[in-house]
């Protein structure tokens, strides 16, 4: 299995590089990551809960960083054991390049092998799950590095202050319900992504 993709992250390459080497940021970005700790300058240990089709497992893994070229990229070699579910190992080459507007183009090429029950599921299902996990990781990673949204003044947004009667035929109430619905949808998506 091999995957290649590019994501634009709203941060300069130096900040993206630092985040790619920060265990707290990585732990928050990896779907299902329960623990992530640095063993040495170039080695990490992780526990990740994952589900691929009917097979779910907790993988104990190790990651090694090689071909370090700060802040341009590195190669990440990984191996994980999921008990009866099987194993996964492989490597990913991550490259960073400046993009327009002070952003960073993050490109990765990943190759992986699986064995055990995971290998019996079928490559189409495994490829789909791996692509989803990679997309979830990079979406979370980009969101963690994105600059905070500017604060919106309640009066400027046209939303009635708490306790104030709705105006304009009830439109502020509709806006409030829409904001709550969007917040619930985002929470559901985050929860679903965390349960991958």
Secondary structure per residue as TSV (DSSP state, phi and psi in degrees):
chain	resnum	aa	ss	phi	psi
A	1	X	-	360.0	134.5
A	2	X	E	-139.4	136.6
A	3	X	E	-131.6	141.7
A	4	X	E	-136.1	137.6
A	5	X	E	-159.9	161.9
A	6	X	E	-130.5	136.5
A	7	X	E	-125.6	144.4
A	8	X	E	-99.8	124.0
A	9	X	E	-107.0	133.3
A	10	X	S	-81.2	63.7
A	11	X	S	-162.7	154.8
A	12	X	-	-71.6	158.3
A	13	X	H	-53.5	-38.0
A	14	X	H	-63.5	-39.5
A	15	X	H	-70.8	-38.6
A	16	X	H	-65.2	-42.4
A	17	X	H	-59.9	-46.6
A	18	X	H	-61.0	-40.8
A	19	X	H	-67.5	-35.6
A	20	X	H	-67.9	-11.9
A	21	X	T	-116.1	13.9
A	22	X	-	-106.3	113.7
A	23	X	H	-59.3	-33.9
A	24	X	H	-66.2	-43.3
A	25	X	H	-66.7	-46.5
A	26	X	H	-62.6	-41.3
A	27	X	H	-60.2	-42.0
A	28	X	H	-69.5	-26.7
A	29	X	H	-87.8	-28.4
A	30	X	S	-79.4	118.4
A	31	X	T	-60.1	129.8
A	32	X	T	78.0	6.2
A	33	X	E	-71.9	122.9
A	34	X	E	-96.8	-41.0
A	35	X	E	-142.0	149.7
A	36	X	E	-150.7	119.8
A	37	X	E	-137.3	146.5
A	38	X	E	-86.0	125.8
A	39	X	E	-91.2	-41.5
A	40	X	E	-148.7	-175.3
A	41	X	T	-56.9	-32.6
A	42	X	T	-119.7	12.5
A	43	X	E	-134.6	139.0
A	44	X	E	-130.3	151.1
A	45	X	E	-121.0	143.2
A	46	X	E	-143.8	154.9
A	47	X	E	-124.4	122.0
A	48	X	E	-129.5	127.6
A	49	X	E	-91.6	128.9
A	50	X	E	-140.9	155.7
A	51	X	E	-132.4	128.0
A	52	X	E	-125.3	106.7
A	53	X	T	57.3	-127.4
A	54	X	T	-81.7	-6.1
A	55	X	E	-100.5	122.3
A	56	X	E	-124.8	144.2
A	57	X	E	-158.1	164.4
A	58	X	E	-107.4	117.6
A	59	X	E	-97.2	128.0
A	60	X	E	-97.2	122.0
A	61	X	E	-137.0	173.6
A	62	X	E	-138.2	140.1
A	63	X	E	-126.2	135.9
A	64	X	E	-119.3	135.4
A	65	X	E	-97.2	132.6
A	66	X	E	-136.5	168.9
A	67	X	E	51.5	43.6
A	68	X	E	-64.7	130.0
A	69	X	E	-142.0	70.9
A	70	X	T	-64.2	139.5
A	71	X	T	-96.7	34.0
A	72	X	T	-93.5	-24.6
A	73	X	E	155.0	-179.6
A	74	X	E	-163.1	172.1
A	75	X	E	-108.6	132.0
A	76	X	E	-110.8	117.9
A	77	X	E	-104.7	134.0
A	78	X	E	-135.9	152.8
A	79	X	E	-148.8	140.1
A	80	X	E	-144.7	143.7
A	81	X	E	-113.8	129.8
A	82	X	-	-115.3	30.1
A	83	X	G	63.8	-131.9
A	84	X	G	-64.9	-21.9
A	85	X	G	-69.1	-25.1
A	86	X	-	120.9	-155.2
A	87	X	E	-138.3	163.8
A	88	X	E	-142.6	139.5
A	89	X	E	-150.9	161.5
A	90	X	E	164.6	-160.6
A	91	X	E	-150.4	157.8
A	92	X	E	-136.4	132.1
A	93	X	E	-98.3	121.0
A	94	X	E	-112.0	126.6
A	95	X	E	-125.2	138.7
A	96	X	E	-116.0	138.9
A	97	X	E	-143.7	142.8
A	98	X	E	-60.5	142.8
A	99	X	E	-126.4	169.9
A	100	X	G	-56.3	146.5
A	101	X	G	73.7	25.5
A	102	X	G	74.3	17.7
A	103	X	E	-95.8	176.9
A	104	X	E	-128.4	132.7
A	105	X	E	-90.1	115.8
A	106	X	E	-104.6	114.8
A	107	X	E	-112.6	136.5
A	108	X	E	-134.8	146.6
A	109	X	E	-127.6	119.7
A	110	X	E	-120.5	141.1
A	111	X	E	-127.3	137.3
A	112	X	E	-145.2	156.3
A	113	X	E	-129.7	145.1
A	114	X	E	-129.0	156.3
A	115	X	E	-144.5	173.6
A	116	X	T	79.4	-149.6
A	117	X	H	-58.6	-33.4
A	118	X	H	-59.0	-39.8
A	119	X	H	-69.0	-23.2
A	120	X	H	-80.8	-14.0
A	121	X	H	-69.1	-37.1
A	122	X	-	118.1	141.1
A	123	X	H	-66.0	-33.7
A	124	X	H	-62.9	-44.4
A	125	X	H	-68.0	-41.0
A	126	X	H	-65.5	-44.7
A	127	X	H	-61.1	-41.8
A	128	X	H	-63.7	-43.4
A	129	X	H	-66.1	-40.9
A	130	X	H	-65.3	-42.2
A	131	X	H	-64.2	-40.0
A	132	X	H	-64.4	-42.9
A	133	X	H	-63.3	-42.5
A	134	X	H	-64.1	-44.5
A	135	X	H	-61.4	-43.8
A	136	X	H	-61.3	-43.8
A	137	X	H	-59.7	-52.3
A	138	X	H	-69.9	-30.4
A	139	X	H	-66.7	-44.4
A	140	X	H	-65.2	-43.6
A	141	X	H	-59.5	-47.2
A	142	X	H	-63.2	-38.9
A	143	X	H	-66.2	-36.9
A	144	X	H	-65.9	-30.4
A	145	X	H	-94.7	-10.2
A	146	X	S	-65.2	143.5
A	147	X	-	-64.2	149.1
A	148	X	-	-62.2	145.6
A	149	X	-	-67.3	143.4
A	150	X	-	-63.4	143.3
A	151	X	-	-66.9	139.3
A	152	X	-	-106.7	127.2
A	153	X	-	-72.0	129.0
A	154	X	H	-56.5	-40.4
A	155	X	H	-66.3	-37.8
A	156	X	H	-72.1	-28.7
A	157	X	H	-78.4	-11.0
A	158	X	T	80.6	15.2
A	159	X	-	-95.0	132.6
A	160	X	-	-68.2	142.8
A	161	X	-	-66.0	154.5
A	162	X	T	-55.5	133.1
A	163	X	T	88.2	-12.0
A	164	X	-	-83.0	144.5
A	165	X	-	-70.3	146.3
A	166	X	-	-63.5	146.1
A	167	X	-	-120.7	175.4
A	168	X	G	54.6	46.5
A	169	X	G	68.0	26.3
A	170	X	G	87.9	6.6
A	171	X	H	-60.1	-39.2
A	172	X	H	-60.6	-34.3
A	173	X	H	-64.3	-41.7
A	174	X	H	-63.2	-41.8
A	175	X	H	-61.6	-43.2
A	176	X	H	-61.4	-45.0
A	177	X	H	-63.0	-40.3
A	178	X	H	-64.3	-40.7
A	179	X	H	-63.4	-44.1
A	180	X	H	-62.6	-42.3
A	181	X	H	-62.4	-42.1
A	182	X	H	-64.9	-43.2
A	183	X	H	-61.4	-42.4
A	184	X	H	-64.8	-39.8
A	185	X	H	-63.4	-44.1
A	186	X	H	-63.7	-40.5
A	187	X	H	-63.5	-41.0
A	188	X	H	-64.5	-43.5
A	189	X	H	-63.9	-41.0
A	190	X	H	-64.3	-42.4
A	191	X	H	-65.0	-43.2
A	192	X	H	-63.8	-42.0
A	193	X	H	-65.0	-35.5
A	194	X	H	-71.5	-17.5
A	195	X	T	-100.9	12.4
A	196	X	-	-41.3	360.0
